[in-house]
Amino acid sequence: MRCLTLAQYLRLKSIESSFICRELPGHLMDMVRDEGFEVIALPAPAKKPDQPLGCGYLAWLGVPIATDAAETVQILKKRSQPRLVVDSYALDVEWENEVRACITRLMVIDDLANRPHNCDILLDQNYSPSGDRYNGLVPPHCVKFMGPQWALLREQFYRVPSRSRTRDGSIRRLLVFLGAIDSNNGTEKALQAIRSLNRPDITVDVVVGQKNLFKNQVRELVKGMKNAVYHEQISNMAEILGGCDLAIGSGGTHTWERCFMGVPAIVGILAENQRELVENLAATGAIWNAGWWKEIRSDALAQLLRIVLEEPTLVKAASIKGQEIMGFRDQSGLQGLIDAIIA
């Protein structure tokens, strides 16, 4: 999603982008094509690979890293002086060294700071109180863009008038959105928690992605709630978020959309790569950390909701803190990053 956002900004500069994606479960290649971008699909992995795939994030590639690099190089060789943006926790300096000869500029999007990169530009949009975490992990010439002020937000978020509204801490509308997939079905847990509160005065917007495996049962659950509205694969997230006073979500890219709009959130962790971000933001008071979604019980979530609903002063403070972390920027704030890519 963040690469799609970046490609849309580059298009405003008359620069067209192509996407190289592998056919892995849950891929969003159709969505990218629907936005008018070329997608070059790498073949799906063999069910029984000939070589070991490694462990941890490396296994996410689905193929050996040398295979992925070689297939990518074959595509890049057909392009004239391409710039390349890489967004994958599975790729590092080994892969980047293989493709460098085929490109003029390499940008890496990362937020783990756990491996070296051979890149010209690094974007880490996460909040971290520890400062520059990439010393020694990138070349000296690398230009680093670090912090939420560089988060790749879709253009729609800059156009919503309600972004600038002052929240008083009262909660009349609640958003539930746990990302496009929500593999732990946290949405259902959240709805059960909300229903147990018996608060018909609070309207609930429930958003799920088209690839959500539990969307049918979520839809049925929403039908049984008089104060809930079901949304699937929406294109107006900024509008919906702008009308909400509190969100229940996860620690993915949507974190920065919520903070930018000044919407406080109860946030659960979906994957290890979200843990540090959620813990750091919770320490600032911008969000409430609900723990791991796979372990969250609906009754415990309901109790946390009750606490938040009874503390409008903290809710208001969380709204302000989220926007402070984002830097109150406008769309022009990304210009430095765009200029570095196209230089």
C-alpha angles and dihedrals in degrees: 000000000000091000089050089052091049091050090053091054091048089051088060085061090052091254115132122210134207124202125223109201135161121231098251126152112283095018117162099212093127090056091052091049090049087058088058100256127132114248122200108199120211112211121271114261120264114260089234109033118212092220133040113267098210125236138277117014091350090069089060089078091069090215135056112284092242090056093050092049093048093050091048092049091055089057095044093051089064092058128081111242096325126193114221131210115195122198112173133112087211096063129079143151093309092061094038093054089057095054101037095091091059099053140056099216134014125204122187125200110204141144104178099078088200103119140035124265133198098211143131096218130029125194119193108167096179125112114248128168091201096078122219106015094174101069105135093010099085133040118271091249093055114119109220126208106189134175139034091289085077095047113138102241121178116252092247090071092065092052100054110105092203090065089086097044116122114241118213095200097256116126119222100144128038130194124209114193125145101176134277097298109026092188092183093053091235088158091071091048090051093050092049089052092049093047091053090059091065093215107152088169090071119076116212125210111199116196125188133173124244090247094052105128092207099046095113094056091042089053091052091048091052091051088061093054114080093201099046131095123200120219125180127195094342129189097200102065092138092057094048093044091048091060095051129092098196136014137204111209151119137276099262132108090299087072091078093046090055094046092046091053092045094243113149115219146199101224132197126193117246100177140011092256088064097049100084092045094051093046093048094048093046089055089059093052094243093117142010116244110225095180127235116349092219089060101037116113118210092232092054090048090050090053091051089049091053091053092050094046090055094051108065091160091060091044091054091046091050090053092053093044093053092054092045090056090052091051098236087264130166128220093278089067090084094056095097091056093047091049091052091053097049097038 
